[in-house]
Amino acid sequence: MDICVFCSAADLDARYTGPARDFAELLGKGGHTLVWGGSDSGLMKVMADGVQENGGRLVGISVEFLADKARGNADEMVITKDLAERKARLLARADAVVVMVGGTGTLDEATEILELKKHGLHIKPVVLLNTAGFYDGLKQQFQRMEDEGFLPRPLSELVFFADDGVAAMAYLESV
């Protein structure tokens, strides 16, 4: 399975890097391909290292203004002209999407992917990997959106919240 992972390029502490390594190991040992933003820094690097060390493939999709941070030994690296093209290419290359911890860029990617799914423009499974409760507030906001009629589909049809990588992989392998 080609799994797009949105996550931070920032260097983070062990409460985020440890679970990311564990998830990357699951991807690699499962023979999956990591489709990611292509960066060789931060959590993106942790994911790429773990997948590659455990036998998985790497497909990076970077953007021109970040090309100097792209991983040199990915199995494939695509450089796009802008972030919009990058997001479209990431989604197009993936069978499923996992959103890990990240900043505004990751949040932008997550909400765009969910908006596209809400409108039926893709049917790929989407998982929010809620490491250390990082997305508890977002989950609460999404639940409020559903409860108050802002979502035309049940939240459970749009996204699955997983507390760890094992739950994320179990969900992806079940759909």
C-alpha positions as CSV (number, residue, x, y, z in Angstrom):
1,M,0.0,0.0,0.0
2,D,1.2,3.5,-0.8
3,I,0.6,5.5,2.4
4,C,0.9,9.3,2.4
5,V,2.0,10.6,5.7
6,F,1.7,14.3,6.5
7,C,3.9,15.3,9.4
8,S,6.3,18.0,10.7
9,A,9.7,18.7,9.4
10,A,10.7,20.1,12.8
11,D,12.9,18.4,15.3
12,L,10.7,17.1,18.1
13,D,11.1,15.4,21.4
14,A,10.8,11.7,22.1
15,R,7.1,11.7,22.9
16,Y,6.6,12.3,19.1
17,T,9.7,10.7,17.6
18,G,9.4,7.4,19.4
19,P,5.9,6.7,18.2
20,A,6.9,7.9,14.7
21,R,9.7,5.4,14.6
22,D,7.4,2.6,15.7
23,F,4.9,3.5,12.9
24,A,7.7,3.8,10.3
25,E,8.9,0.3,11.3
26,L,5.3,-1.0,10.8
27,L,5.2,0.6,7.4
28,G,8.6,-0.7,6.3
29,K,8.1,-4.3,7.6
30,G,4.7,-4.4,6.1
31,G,6.2,-3.7,2.6
32,H,4.5,-0.4,2.3
33,T,5.7,2.7,0.5
34,L,5.9,6.0,2.4
35,V,4.7,8.9,0.2
36,W,5.7,12.0,2.1
37,G,6.8,15.6,1.7
38,G,10.3,14.5,0.9
39,S,12.2,16.4,3.6
40,D,15.3,15.0,5.3
41,S,14.7,16.8,8.5
42,G,12.6,16.5,11.6
43,L,9.8,14.0,11.9
44,M,9.8,13.6,8.1
45,K,13.4,12.3,8.4
46,V,12.5,10.0,11.3
47,M,9.7,8.5,9.2
48,A,11.8,8.1,6.1
49,D,14.7,6.5,8.1
50,G,12.4,4.1,9.8
51,V,10.6,3.0,6.6
52,Q,13.8,2.6,4.7
53,E,15.6,0.7,7.4
54,N,12.8,-1.8,7.6
55,G,12.5,-2.5,3.9
56,G,9.9,0.0,2.7
57,R,10.1,2.3,-0.3
58,L,10.2,6.1,-0.2
59,V,8.4,8.4,-2.6
60,G,9.1,12.0,-1.8
61,I,7.1,14.9,-3.2
62,S,8.8,18.2,-2.3
63,V,8.4,21.7,-3.6
64,E,10.9,24.0,-5.3
65,F,11.5,26.4,-2.4
66,L,12.3,23.4,-0.1
67,A,14.2,21.3,-2.7
68,D,17.5,21.8,-0.9
69,K,16.0,19.9,2.1
70,A,14.9,17.0,0.0
71,R,16.2,13.5,1.0
72,G,18.9,12.4,-1.4
73,N,18.4,8.7,-1.3
74,A,14.6,8.4,-1.7
75,D,13.5,5.7,-4.2
76,E,11.8,8.5,-6.1
77,M,11.7,12.3,-5.6
78,V,9.3,14.7,-7.3
79,I,9.8,18.4,-7.1
80,T,6.6,20.5,-7.6
81,K,6.3,24.2,-8.4
82,D,4.1,25.1,-5.3
83,L,2.3,23.7,-2.3
84,A,-1.0,23.2,-4.0
85,E,0.6,21.0,-6.7
86,R,2.5,19.1,-3.9
87,K,-0.7,18.3,-2.0
88,A,-2.5,17.2,-5.1
89,R,0.4,14.9,-6.1
90,L,0.7,13.5,-2.6
91,L,-2.9,12.5,-2.6
92,A,-2.8,11.2,-6.1
93,R,0.1,8.8,-5.3
94,A,-1.5,7.5,-2.1
95,D,-3.9,4.7,-1.4
96,A,-4.4,6.1,2.1
97,V,-3.5,9.1,4.2
98,V,-2.1,9.3,7.7
99,V,-1.8,12.7,9.4
100,M,0.8,12.8,12.2
101,V,1.7,15.7,14.5
102,G,2.7,18.9,12.8
103,G,2.2,22.6,12.5
104,T,0.2,24.8,10.3
105,G,1.4,23.1,7.1
106,T,0.3,19.7,8.4
107,L,-3.1,21.2,9.5
108,D,-3.6,22.7,6.1
109,E,-2.9,19.4,4.4
110,A,-5.2,17.5,6.8
111,T,-8.1,19.9,6.3
112,E,-7.8,20.0,2.5
113,I,-7.7,16.2,2.3
114,L,-10.8,16.0,4.6
115,E,-12.6,18.7,2.5
116,L,-12.0,16.8,-0.7
117,K,-13.2,13.6,0.9
118,K,-16.3,15.4,2.3
119,H,-17.2,16.4,-1.3
120,G,-16.6,12.9,-2.6
121,L,-13.5,13.9,-4.6
122,H,-11.6,11.0,-3.1
123,I,-12.6,7.9,-1.1
124,K,-9.2,7.1,0.4
125,P,-9.1,6.3,4.1
126,V,-7.8,9.1,6.3
127,V,-6.3,8.5,9.7
128,L,-5.4,11.2,12.3
129,L,-2.6,9.7,14.4
130,N,-3.3,11.3,17.7
131,T,0.1,10.8,19.3
132,A,0.2,11.9,23.0
133,G,-3.3,13.4,22.5
134,F,-2.0,16.0,20.1
135,Y,-5.2,16.1,18.1
136,D,-7.7,15.9,21.1
137,G,-8.7,19.6,20.5
138,L,-9.2,19.1,16.8
139,K,-11.2,15.9,17.4
140,Q,-13.4,17.9,19.8
141,Q,-13.9,20.6,17.2
142,F,-14.7,18.1,14.4
143,Q,-17.2,16.5,16.8
144,R,-18.8,19.9,17.4
145,M,-19.0,20.5,13.7
146,E,-20.8,17.2,13.2
147,D,-23.1,17.7,16.2
148,E,-24.1,21.2,15.0
149,G,-24.8,20.2,11.4
150,F,-21.7,21.6,9.7
151,L,-20.7,18.2,8.2
152,P,-22.9,16.7,5.5
153,R,-21.5,13.2,6.3
154,P,-20.8,11.5,9.6
155,L,-17.3,12.3,11.0
156,S,-16.6,8.6,11.1
157,E,-16.9,8.4,7.3
158,L,-14.3,11.2,6.9
159,V,-11.6,10.3,9.4
160,F,-10.4,7.7,11.8
161,F,-8.7,8.8,15.0
162,A,-5.9,6.4,16.1
163,D,-4.1,6.6,19.4
164,D,-1.0,4.8,18.0
165,G,0.5,3.3,14.9
166,V,-0.8,-0.2,15.5
167,A,-4.4,1.1,15.6
168,A,-3.7,3.2,12.5
169,M,-2.3,0.2,10.5
170,A,-5.1,-2.1,11.7
171,Y,-7.7,0.4,10.5
172,L,-5.9,0.8,7.1
173,E,-5.6,-2.9,6.6
174,S,-9.3,-3.4,7.4
175,V,-10.7,-0.9,4.8
